[in-house]
Structure formats: structure tokens, C-alpha cells
Amino acid sequence: MRVLVVGSGGREHALAWKLSQEAEVVCTPGNAGIAQTCEVAEVKPEETERIVALTKQREIGLAVIGPEEPLINGLADALRAAGISVFGPNIKAAQLEGSKSFGKRMMVEARVPTADYGEFTDPDSAKAYVGEMFDKGKSVAVKASGAAYGKGVTVCLTQEEAEDAIEQAMVNKVFGPAGETLVIEDCLFGKEFSLLTIVSGKHYRSLPVAQDYKRAFDGDRGPNTGGMGTYSPVSWLDDDLIKKTENRVVLPLINALADKGIDFRGVLFSGLMVVHGEPYCLEYNVRFGDPETQSIVRRLGGGFLDALLGAANGEPVPKFEVLDNAVVTVVMASEGYPGKYKKGRSVAIPNDLPEEVVLFHAGTSMLMDDLVTSGGRVLGVSATGPDLASARKTAYEAAKRIEFKGKFYRSDIGA
């Protein structure tokens, strides 16, 4: 079978790397690392008609859509209309990520445990609401309702922080149209994790959990990023908590979607907070997490392709093999990320990295014959081992040996 992976980041490299073990893979548009893994085609994710034509030309049996933007814009619908099996939700289901307002309303309708919230379209009423919350001794999270690509959430411990977040989103428009509507919800405090679940209508099967690190610097300091690393397995999560999360967060939602005639075929990303042993849903996303996927695929044996294909075709999700190993993935980033950073800096990768190490390229390109940086997150250094400590040691030893000007990474992933 020939599989198309749509996207150009570390998540897509991880998907292409794993699926290449079971099928022939084409990735569009890919990046310099993905081009070493499989065939790449220079078609952008937003070029819907060209992607549809590519699937016909290359006789694609399954399309896997990585980023959220093409899903929100209806790429899955266009491919299905052309007769292609697609792993990725349709435009109606993609509203779960495209509109936090829709996502919160679905949580309430499905009776999914979540924080109390308000929805606002003007800054004055939003500021009045946060004033009331802080008067009650609460703190809030201010969220851009639209797709802000991982950067639209501000956790506010003071009223001043909340008012500034509202001003930035609604007046200064730092998130563009995504911030025209805000969801402001009570802050929940506890342990945070994400559950990625392959969904096929009312059928589902969850993937192994990988713990993500969002802040730029050690000790969870600095600005929020798209993710600075992950590890798996997560020792504090047990099977009972995962099952409880599926029963209270995943199943009620997919049943509620089905009741609305929305046939979800793709991966459901549930962002969760565990408060006193109970899972609460912070948000839903509709695509594989990045960089969680970089660790997850390294814990999978056979059957991943069949699971995605089964979901794409609306069938029960077949079982896939989960390996008894540990993984640590360290993201190497460009100086200045998630703010301004320089591109085009040469990347030197040793030829003798251990076989336990796989490099997932997130922001690289070729300049003549030189591998150079082209993004804020450059590489995911992913290492396996029999336990977390050995995987962590291998990952960091490899990261130290990879060179590019301005590189930085957290030193506490999996610590």
C-alpha cells in the first residue's frame, strides 16, 4: 500500500518513519529529514486540489493528515469526496480544535468533566468576568477560541495578567482572527497529561501516553512553546486512570458527535488535568500531538498502519503492538524560540549515533548540500532504552554531539 502523510514537521516525520515500516510512504511537503525517510512531493497542505490530484497520480491507498489547519479547512472532506481513505476528521468534527467555544459546548452537552467557563466577544465584558472570578478567589485561563497553533492559552494567576491577556488577544490581535472570541475558564490545578485516541465513529483505541513539556526552559520556566520534549511511559498514570478517562472524556464526546451525525475518523487528542484523582478535560484537539507522537511511535510495534486504515474506513480499530520499552525525546530548538529566531544555520549531525537514537526533523531544509535550520524547533532527539533512565542518558548524549549555532534544549526531560 502507498500512504500519503500531509505535513512538514517533527510529527509528520515520526508518522512517516513509523508507517514506512509497513507501507510505501509519500510525504507532502516534508522537510530535509523526511526526505531521507521517504519520497517527498512539494505540495503545500493548503493546496487542496493539488493534494487530491497527487493522491490520484500516486495511487494513494490512505491519506494521513498531520497539521490541524488543513483539517479545519476541510482537506479530509475533499479527499473523501475523491474516493480516498482518510485518517483525519471532517470539517465539522475539526471544529473541536478550530473553535474552543464549540469544544466547550460539546463537553457540556456530553457531560464531560471540565472547568466552568464564559465565552466573550468584547474585551469589556471579558474583563468584568475575570474581575468577578478573582473577587471569588479564583484564577483563570484565557483562551483564544480559534486555532492559535498551541500559543493561544494564557494561565493567569492575577487579575492584571488576565486583563493583559484579554487586551493582547482582543485589542492588539496577537492571535489574529483566532482571538476575536475568548473562552475564559476557571483554572484547574493538578497533574496534566494528554491522551491520544484513534477514533472510528463510536469505536476507539488509545495510544500509549507520552508526557509533554511546554515551557521553554528547565523547571517549567519561560514562555509556552509547541513542546520541548516528551517521555513515555508515564509512571504516575495507571490503566485504571486511562480507562476512567476514556469512559468520562472520550466515549461521551464521540457518542455526542455521532448523535449530531458527525462521523469522527481520526485521532482525538484529549488535553487533561487530573484533580484529586479525577480527569477533567481542558481541551480537545483533532490531530496527533507534536512532539508527543515522536515518543509514541517508538513504543509501537506492528499494526499501526492497520489501525489508521481501519479508522479511516469507519471500521472497528484493530489492535496494535505496544513495546515494553521507554522513550525520551529531547527537542533541540533555535535560540529565541518561541519568539524570533534566525534560520539558515548549518546543522552538524554525527554519523555514528547509537541505533537506539532516531532524529525526527521538525525545522530543517537543504541549502545546496548543507543541512540548515528552518524552524524554531529543529530536531527531536528520540532515544529508546529498557527503562527511562537509560533512554534519557542516550538521548542527552546524542543531543550534546549535534551542533548548530544558537542551539538550546531543556536538560530535564524525563527527569
Order of alpha helices (4+ residues) and beta strands (2+ residues): beta-alpha-beta-alpha-beta-alpha-beta-alpha-alpha-beta-alpha-alpha-beta-alpha-beta-beta-alpha-beta-beta-beta-beta-beta-beta-beta-alpha-alpha-beta-beta-alpha-alpha-beta-beta-beta-beta-beta-alpha-beta
